[in-house]
Amino acid sequence: MAAPIIPDPDDPRHYQWESDPERPSASLGRRVLRWAGKIALAGLLCSVGLVALLRFIDPPMWSWRIERALFPPAQLIQVRHEWVELSSIAKELQLAVIAAEDQRFADHNGFDMAAISAALKHNQRSERVRGASTLSQQTAKNLFMWSDRSLLRKGLEAWFTLLMELGWDKARILEVYLNIVEFGPGIYGAEAAAQHYFGKPASHLTRYESSLLAAALPNPWRYRVKPPSPYVQKRSVWIRRQMGQLGQQPLNRVHQTE
C-alpha cells in the first residue's frame, strides 16, 4: 500500500481553491463595477458628443421639452415656438435678459461664485430662497434636464454647464437660451414671445417690451406680460435701470466671440 501524498506546504497551489475558481461574491462585485464603469464612460462620451453636436445644430423642440409633452401644463396644440438666430433677436432683449438674470454672463465660466456665496448667506438668514443660476446653468437645465431639485439633477446640470462653457462660445449659449426659455404658458423662445405678446418679430422688440419679457422669466406661469402685472411693471423698471448701467459692454464681449 502506497503512502498518501502529502501536499508541499511551500507550494502556492496548496493555498488556492481547487482549479483556482473565483469566489462568487467577489466575481459578481467585479462584474457590477465593470458594467457600472462602462455605463458611466458611455454616458460621458454621449454627453460630450451631444454638446459638441449642438454647438452647430439647433436642437429639435422635443429634445428639450419632452417632459412638457408627457405632462403638459399647457395643451400641446397651444405650444408656440420658432427658432431664430441670435442676430434676429433684438439686442435690447439680449441685454434685458443679461441684466435681469446674469449680469456677469460675459465674464464667468458658467458658475458665478460670488452670486452663489451671496445666495447661500441670504438663504441662511431668510425663509425666501434665492437662486444663483447663471444663464449657462439655466440653458443646461432647460435643454438637458428634468424638473427636479435632487442632487443628481444639479450634478448633471453642472456637468453639462461645464461642457457647454468649454465647447460653445457665449453667443451660442445666449442664442440657445433665448430660443428655448419659456416666456409664458406654452410660449417658448424670443420669436414666439414677441409675436404672441406684441405682434412683431423678435428683431423689432423695443427696450420697454424687452424689459417686460425679461421681468417674467423667474416664473412665466405666474407673472403676466400683457397687460403687465404690478410685479412685472415694477421689475421691468429695475431691469431698464440695470440695462442703462451695463450699457452695451456685456453684449460687446458676448458678440466678440462670434
C-alpha positions in Angstrom: 0.0 0.0 0.0 1.4 3.3 -1.2 1.9 6.1 1.3 -0.5 9.1 0.9 0.8 12.1 -0.9 1.2 15.0 1.5 0.9 18.4 -0.2 4.0 20.5 -0.1 3.2 23.5 2.3 5.7 25.6 0.3 3.8 25.1 -2.9 1.5 28.2 -3.6 -1.1 25.9 -5.1 -1.6 24.4 -1.7 -3.4 27.6 -0.6 -5.5 28.1 -3.7 -9.0 26.9 -4.4 -9.2 23.7 -6.4 -8.9 24.7 -10.1 -8.5 28.2 -8.8 -12.1 29.3 -9.1 -13.1 32.9 -8.3 -15.3 33.4 -5.3 -18.8 34.0 -6.5 -19.4 37.2 -4.4 -16.1 38.7 -5.5 -16.7 37.8 -9.1 -20.2 39.4 -9.1 -18.9 42.5 -7.4 -16.3 43.0 -10.1 -18.8 42.4 -12.9 -21.1 45.0 -11.4 -18.2 47.5 -11.1 -17.1 46.8 -14.7 -20.6 47.4 -16.1 -21.1 50.5 -14.0 -17.8 51.8 -15.3 -18.8 51.0 -18.9 -22.2 52.8 -18.4 -20.5 55.8 -16.9 -18.0 56.0 -19.7 -20.7 55.6 -22.3 -22.7 58.4 -20.7 -19.7 60.7 -20.5 -18.9 60.1 -24.2 -22.5 60.6 -25.3 -22.9 63.8 -23.3 -19.6 65.2 -24.8 -20.7 64.2 -28.3 -24.2 65.7 -27.9 -23.0 69.0 -26.6 -20.4 69.2 -29.4 -23.1 68.4 -32.0 -25.5 71.1 -30.6 -22.8 73.7 -30.9 -23.6 73.7 -34.7 -27.1 72.1 -34.9 -30.2 73.6 -33.4 -31.9 71.2 -31.0 -35.3 69.9 -32.1 -38.1 71.0 -29.8 -39.0 67.6 -28.5 -35.4 67.1 -27.2 -35.6 70.0 -24.7 -39.3 69.8 -23.8 -40.1 66.1 -23.8 -41.3 66.5 -20.2 -43.8 69.1 -21.3 -45.1 66.7 -24.0 -45.6 63.9 -21.4 -47.0 66.1 -18.6 -48.0 69.4 -20.4 -49.1 72.3 -18.2 -50.4 73.8 -21.5 -52.1 71.8 -24.2 -49.7 70.6 -26.8 -51.6 72.3 -29.5 -51.1 75.6 -27.7 -47.3 75.4 -27.7 -45.7 78.2 -29.7 -42.1 78.1 -30.8 -39.9 79.3 -33.7 -36.2 79.1 -33.8 -34.3 82.2 -34.9 -30.6 83.1 -35.0 -29.2 85.4 -32.3 -28.8 88.1 -35.0 -32.6 88.0 -35.4 -33.3 88.8 -31.7 -33.2 92.4 -30.7 -30.1 93.4 -28.8 -32.4 95.1 -26.4 -33.9 91.8 -25.4 -30.4 90.2 -25.2 -29.3 92.9 -22.8 -32.5 92.8 -20.8 -32.1 89.1 -20.1 -28.5 89.6 -19.1 -29.4 92.5 -16.8 -32.3 90.5 -15.2 -30.7 87.0 -14.9 -26.9 87.1 -15.1 -25.0 90.4 -15.2 -21.6 88.6 -15.1 -22.6 86.3 -18.0 -19.8 87.5 -20.3 -17.1 87.1 -17.7 -17.8 83.9 -15.7 -17.0 80.3 -16.7 -20.5 79.1 -16.2 -20.7 79.5 -12.4 -20.9 82.8 -10.6 -19.2 82.0 -7.3 -19.9 85.5 -5.9 -23.6 85.1 -6.6 -23.6 81.6 -5.1 -21.9 82.7 -1.9 -24.4 85.6 -1.6 -27.3 83.3 -2.2 -26.1 80.9 0.5 -25.8 83.7 3.0 -29.2 85.1 2.1 -30.9 81.7 2.4 -29.4 81.1 5.8 -31.0 84.3 7.1 -34.3 84.3 5.2 -37.1 81.8 4.5 -37.3 83.1 1.0 -34.9 81.1 -1.1 -32.7 83.0 -3.6 -31.2 81.2 -6.6 -27.8 81.9 -8.2 -28.1 80.1 -11.5 -26.3 81.7 -14.4 -27.6 81.8 -17.9 -25.3 78.9 -18.8 -26.8 76.8 -16.0 -30.3 77.7 -17.0 -29.6 76.8 -20.6 -28.2 73.4 -19.5 -31.3 72.8 -17.3 -33.8 73.8 -19.9 -32.0 71.8 -22.7 -31.0 68.6 -20.9 -32.6 68.3 -17.5 -35.9 67.5 -16.0 -37.9 69.4 -13.3 -36.4 68.3 -10.0 -34.3 69.6 -7.1 -32.3 66.5 -6.5 -28.5 66.4 -6.1 -28.3 64.1 -9.1 -30.0 66.7 -11.3 -27.9 69.5 -10.0 -24.8 67.5 -10.6 -25.7 66.7 -14.2 -26.7 70.3 -14.7 -23.2 71.3 -13.6 -21.6 68.8 -15.9 -23.5 70.0 -18.9 -22.8 73.6 -18.0 -19.1 72.8 -17.9 -19.3 71.1 -21.3 -21.1 74.0 -22.9 -18.7 76.5 -21.5 -15.8 74.5 -22.8 -17.3 73.8 -26.3 -19.5 76.8 -27.0 -18.9 80.5 -27.1 -21.1 82.9 -25.1 -23.1 83.9 -28.2 -24.2 80.3 -28.8 -25.2 79.9 -25.2 -27.2 83.1 -25.3 -28.8 82.1 -28.6 -29.9 78.7 -27.3 -31.2 80.2 -24.1 -33.3 82.8 -25.9 -34.8 80.2 -28.2 -35.8 77.6 -25.5 -36.7 79.7 -22.4 -40.4 79.9 -21.6 -41.9 83.4 -21.6 -45.4 82.2 -20.8 -47.6 79.1 -20.8 -46.5 77.1 -23.8 -44.6 80.1 -25.3 -41.0 79.1 -26.0 -38.3 81.4 -27.3 -38.0 85.1 -28.1 -39.6 84.9 -31.5 -42.8 83.2 -30.3 -43.0 85.6 -27.3 -42.6 88.7 -29.5 -45.3 87.5 -31.9 -47.7 86.4 -29.2 -47.4 89.5 -26.9 -46.6 92.3 -29.3 -47.4 91.1 -32.8 -43.9 91.7 -34.2 -40.7 89.7 -34.8 -38.2 89.5 -32.0 -35.8 91.6 -34.0 -38.1 94.6 -33.6 -38.6 94.5 -29.8 -38.2 97.8 -28.0 -36.4 98.4 -24.8 -39.6 98.6 -22.8 -41.1 95.4 -24.4 -37.8 93.5 -23.8 -37.8 94.5 -20.2 -41.3 93.2 -19.7 -40.4 89.8 -21.2 -37.3 89.6 -19.1 -39.3 90.5 -16.0 -41.5 87.5 -16.4 -38.6 84.9 -16.6 -38.5 83.9 -12.9 -42.0 82.4 -13.2 -43.7 82.9 -16.6 -46.7 80.9 -15.4 -47.3 83.4 -12.6 -46.2 86.7 -13.9 -48.3 88.4 -16.7 -46.5 90.2 -19.5 -49.5 91.7 -21.3 -51.1 93.6 -19.7 -48.2 93.6 -17.3 -48.9 92.7 -13.7 -47.8 95.1 -11.0 -44.8 92.9 -10.2 -43.7 92.8 -13.9 -44.1 96.6 -14.2 -42.0 97.2 -11.1 -39.3 94.7 -12.1 -39.2 96.0 -15.7 -38.3 99.4 -14.4 -35.4 97.9 -12.4 -34.3 95.9 -15.4 -34.2 99.0 -17.6 -32.2 100.8 -15.0 -29.7 97.9 -14.9 -29.5 97.9 -18.7 -28.6 101.6 -18.6 -25.8 100.9 -16.1 -24.5 97.9 -18.1 -24.6 99.7 -21.4 -23.6 97.6 -24.3 -20.4 96.2 -22.7 -21.8 92.7 -21.9 -23.2 92.4 -25.4 -20.0 93.6 -26.9 -18.0 90.9 -25.0 -20.5 88.3 -26.0 -20.5 89.1 -29.7 -16.8 89.4 -29.9 -16.7 85.6 -29.6 -18.9 85.1 -32.6 
